[in-house]
């Protein structure tokens, strides 16, 4: 299983990687040849980080739009929401 995992990481075969991760994850913890999380990080870590960053940006844009709409409807700013969005924007950057 370890040799197949190494080959999978070298070739970047996501289908085989998913199959290996599934088999390892379904095994009892004391019989696993290696941990699944580091293997998954090696397989899709960079892709996952890019997807997560884009998702966070989309969520921030949505929250900002909702906050702007509420300010327009109420004709009043909510300083807590604005502070929250500023902190979220800073965390994403």
C-alpha positions in Angstrom: 0.0 0.0 0.0 2.9 2.4 0.8 4.5 1.7 -2.6 1.2 2.4 -4.4 0.8 5.6 -2.4 4.3 6.8 -3.4 3.6 6.1 -7.0 0.3 7.9 -6.8 1.9 11.0 -5.3 4.6 10.9 -8.0 2.2 10.5 -10.9 -0.6 12.7 -9.5 -3.3 10.1 -10.2 -6.2 11.5 -8.2 -8.5 8.5 -8.8 -6.0 6.0 -7.4 -5.2 8.4 -4.6 -8.8 8.6 -3.6 -9.1 4.8 -3.7 -6.0 4.4 -1.5 -7.2 7.1 0.9 -10.6 5.2 1.2 -9.0 1.9 1.8 -6.6 3.3 4.5 -9.4 5.3 6.1 -11.6 2.2 6.4 -8.9 0.2 8.0 -8.7 0.0 11.8 -6.5 2.8 13.2 -3.9 0.4 14.6 -3.5 -1.3 11.2 -3.1 1.7 9.0 0.3 1.8 7.3 0.3 5.6 7.3 -2.0 8.5 8.2 -4.5 9.6 5.5 -4.3 13.3 6.2 -0.7 13.9 5.2 -1.2 11.7 2.1 -4.2 13.8 1.1 -2.2 17.0 1.7 0.5 15.7 -0.6 -2.1 14.8 -3.3 -4.3 17.8 -3.4 -2.9 20.3 -0.9 -2.2 23.2 -3.3 -5.4 22.7 -5.3 -7.3 22.7 -2.0 -5.7 25.9 -0.8 -6.5 27.7 -4.1 -10.1 26.5 -4.0 -10.5 27.5 -0.4 -9.1 30.9 -1.0 -11.5 31.5 -3.9 -14.4 30.3 -1.8 -13.5 32.6 1.1 -13.3 35.5 -1.4 -16.8 34.7 -2.7 -18.2 34.4 0.8 -16.7 37.8 1.7 -18.2 39.4 -1.5 -21.6 37.9 -0.6 -21.5 39.2 3.0 -20.4 42.6 1.9 -23.2 42.8 -0.6 -25.8 41.8 2.1 -24.3 44.4 4.5 -24.5 47.1 1.8 -28.1 46.2 1.0 -29.0 46.3 4.7 -27.4 49.7 5.0 -29.3 51.0 2.0 -32.6 49.7 3.2 -32.2 50.9 6.8 -30.3 54.0 5.9 -28.1 53.3 8.8 -24.6 51.8 9.0 -23.9 48.9 11.3 -20.5 49.4 12.7 -20.3 45.8 14.1 -20.9 44.3 10.7 -18.4 46.7 9.0 -15.8 45.8 11.6 -16.5 42.1 11.1 -16.1 42.4 7.4 -12.9 44.4 7.7 -11.4 41.8 10.0 -12.5 39.0 7.6 -11.0 40.9 4.7 -7.8 41.3 6.6 -7.7 37.6 7.5 -8.2 36.6 3.9 -5.4 38.9 2.6 
